Amino acid sequence: MKNKGKTEEMKALKSRHGTASMILKWTLTILFSTVVRWLLIYFDFGEVFKRRVEISSPITSWFRVEECITLSQLGLSPYSGDVCHQPPLIVEIFKLLPSKWTVPFFVMTDLATGIVLSKLCQSYIASQLSAQDSEKKEYAADTKSIWIKENSIVHFIVLNLYLLNPFTILTCVAQSTNVINNFVISLLLFSMSKGYWSMASICVAFGSYISLYPIMLIVPVILSVKKGASGNMLKIFACLTWFFLTLFALLYGSYVVNHSWDFIDAVYGFILQAPDLTPNMGLFWYFFLEMFDHFRLFFLVVYQINVFIYALPLAIVFRNRPMILSYALLSLMVLFQSYSNMGNLSLPFALIPLWSHLYPYMRNFLLIAGMFFFTSLLAPSMWYLWIYAGMGNANFFYAVTLAYNTAQVFLLSDVLYAFLRHQFHLKNGLSPKTKDGKEGIVIMK
């Protein structure tokens, strides 16, 4: 009995020590992340990064927000020209916010996003372990080695992967409004993982209001409700009602603030029509720069459909896995949106540790890491050669953006392949047999 009591006491002591150690690590990460951001801003690196096409785009640029505020304060409509492409309520928030609080606002929002993502990771892994306990009777006998295991540091890895990601840091330092979008989407995913479906629907409405493309995330939210509420149609209807009411309230509030509906075309028409061909890390600008005008509308429709069309087949395949579906849709948004930048990638990139048990099935990790590393270095170099040195042309920079976007395709396909392969082995065993009893070869198509 004494030995048993000592064992339990030791376990409790280790648990308390582990908790204290993790709290200390969390605190140090958050402090370090804050200091790095403040130092870069203090030494005026923000003014440099605000102008970088790799970090800011026409719909996230802080310079454009400042122009919107100035025009609004002068009593002019910020949407009468081709400068302002931020929703009116976002402009109004920064208009009311004292200028000395602008930098703390961006830093605190970025830190909050990292914390929410870490909490999302804890919640999601707990739900996955619970689901595994209820489903393991259906698993093949030899699959215990590939079961999801409790990992106390994954949420800490997610925190570090977001807050210490150079793309995240530079986006925050440049005061890109992408910081706000990341926070809203992280809150959406956290709400979905906890079963707060009304809150998730409201977050989808806010994300759609800010940058349009997150409207696709209503699909995984509905699937999450369908799975968690046993297909309760009343709860699905309630979520859709919350979504549409919130979106209507935001749009009508924008009309009240702006005294006009002209922001609809200036914000959402600008995203869909992509009239600004300023180079960025996306695929649109170069393609339409070379496009004859009479072909433009057709290919514009094709490109925009390309963003949304994958939602249906992915929803069918991952109908019981709304979180991996959310990751896939987020990655597709980053890949195909009109005005993309490196900061957009920081959110889906931080979600990858949620599926750390899939790493053995990923095939191209080294190639993908190398492509991201070298394109991150080459993008500013090619931009300098093209714009400042005059020793190159648009092809130099676009070649880098193609490699960067190809790396995103490889990463997404690798994660989805690994997920499906893992699910297959759980059901069929690590060494599946053919009908005649011979060892089979798994070919994923």
Secondary structure by P-SEA (a helix, b strand, c coil): caaaaaaaaaaaaaaaaaaaaaaaaaaaaaaaaaaaaaaaaaacaaaaaaaccccccccccaaaaaaaaaaaaacccccccccccccaaaaaaaaaccccaaaaaaaaaaaaaaaaaaaaaaaaaaaaaaaaaacccccccccccccccccccaaaaaaaaacccaaaaaaaaaccaaaaaaaaaaaaaaaaaacaaaaaaaaaaaaaacccccccaaaaaaaaaaaaacccaaaaaaaaaaaaaaaaaaaaaaaaaacccccccccaaaaaacccccccccccaaaaaaccccaaaaaaaaaaaaaccaaaaaaaaacccaaaaaaaaaaaaaccccccccccaaaaaaacccccccccccccaaaaaaaaaaaaaaaaaaaaaccccccccaaaaaaaaaaaaaaaaaaaaaaaaaaaaaaaaaacccccccccccbbbbbcc
